[in-house]
């Protein structure tokens, strides 16, 4: 593997393979163009990044922090002031007992359901007719009404 | 061989100026190293179009990495290492497909003492066409493994010393010598009709 090695001498001839004389200047021109393109690409990326960071910086601005904290505080306050249970349960709880449930002035109108008249007539039939003077006058009856005749008997 | 080693002080100055943002200083480095690195990449790839593209990538990478270059090695070793690594990566991606596209042999070969010696007297090369010789040399080079081709290019074609090659490749000098020995033995077989 000396300088006089024929293989070495042959291979050394390869150094005469050269690109065209203006290769270096053309290469440098292409290199500059490529650098400019990369710079523009990086600028576009940088601009996008800058916009994103600015957006998040604004989002982290103290005024937005205070606003968010205020919203949370108001929500918590409203929630704590709200009654502990819902309306329906209240209604049930307020009664002493479901058995003592009292209805005052609830009007049963014969027009309330399609079968109301029919059911009413049947019930009247079972208790002895339609002699109730209230009924004859077309007055509405309380839901818990008592049907009584002149003798005072309750039916 | 020492004439092939660039002026280190001048390089250092150009590198420092480039690191400070002087693009003209980097242009000088590109001008200075393009012919040398062209020879390296061209002889490793065997294709001039690939060589031009790869050189663009090499200098672009060098430019991006220049801020991190601390001068622990010379710029010359550093840029050669980048070139070898990027070319080897390229060759791995390219696989076995190789389309040879050769550069013209300059007229200087006619006056080259090696060429005169090889083609004189009763040498088997006496009647060999230069282009035929070039084609055979390139084909033989491409038959070598990538590692062997690299050391042959750096040592035989570019004229670097074993110690320089070992620094560039990050292997021992012994490994460089061993690779060269096996590469030459292989080339002797491929080119035996030229060196009888």
HADDOCK unambig.tbl for C-alpha pairs under 7 A between the chains (distance, minus, plus):
assign (segid A and resid 6 and name CA) (segid B and resid 195 and name CA) 6.48 0.50 0.50
assign (segid A and resid 7 and name CA) (segid B and resid 184 and name CA) 6.74 0.50 0.50
assign (segid A and resid 7 and name CA) (segid B and resid 188 and name CA) 6.69 0.50 0.50
assign (segid A and resid 8 and name CA) (segid B and resid 156 and name CA) 5.65 0.50 0.50
assign (segid A and resid 9 and name CA) (segid B and resid 114 and name CA) 5.88 0.50 0.50
assign (segid A and resid 11 and name CA) (segid B and resid 156 and name CA) 5.85 0.50 0.50
assign (segid A and resid 11 and name CA) (segid B and resid 157 and name CA) 5.84 0.50 0.50
assign (segid A and resid 12 and name CA) (segid B and resid 156 and name CA) 5.64 0.50 0.50
assign (segid A and resid 12 and name CA) (segid B and resid 157 and name CA) 4.82 0.50 0.50
assign (segid A and resid 13 and name CA) (segid B and resid 109 and name CA) 6.98 0.50 0.50
assign (segid A and resid 13 and name CA) (segid B and resid 115 and name CA) 6.91 0.50 0.50
assign (segid A and resid 14 and name CA) (segid B and resid 157 and name CA) 6.11 0.50 0.50
assign (segid A and resid 15 and name CA) (segid B and resid 157 and name CA) 5.70 0.50 0.50
assign (segid A and resid 16 and name CA) (segid B and resid 105 and name CA) 5.38 0.50 0.50
assign (segid A and resid 16 and name CA) (segid B and resid 106 and name CA) 5.46 0.50 0.50
assign (segid A and resid 16 and name CA) (segid B and resid 108 and name CA) 6.81 0.50 0.50
assign (segid A and resid 16 and name CA) (segid B and resid 109 and name CA) 6.00 0.50 0.50
assign (segid A and resid 17 and name CA) (segid B and resid 103 and name CA) 5.59 0.50 0.50
assign (segid A and resid 17 and name CA) (segid B and resid 104 and name CA) 5.71 0.50 0.50
assign (segid A and resid 17 and name CA) (segid B and resid 105 and name CA) 4.40 0.50 0.50
assign (segid A and resid 17 and name CA) (segid B and resid 106 and name CA) 6.18 0.50 0.50
assign (segid A and resid 18 and name CA) (segid B and resid 103 and name CA) 5.95 0.50 0.50
assign (segid A and resid 18 and name CA) (segid B and resid 104 and name CA) 6.32 0.50 0.50
assign (segid A and resid 18 and name CA) (segid B and resid 105 and name CA) 6.38 0.50 0.50
assign (segid A and resid 18 and name CA) (segid B and resid 106 and name CA) 6.49 0.50 0.50
assign (segid A and resid 19 and name CA) (segid B and resid 103 and name CA) 5.91 0.50 0.50
assign (segid A and resid 24 and name CA) (segid B and resid 31 and name CA) 6.37 0.50 0.50
assign (segid A and resid 24 and name CA) (segid B and resid 34 and name CA) 6.60 0.50 0.50
assign (segid A and resid 31 and name CA) (segid B and resid 56 and name CA) 6.31 0.50 0.50
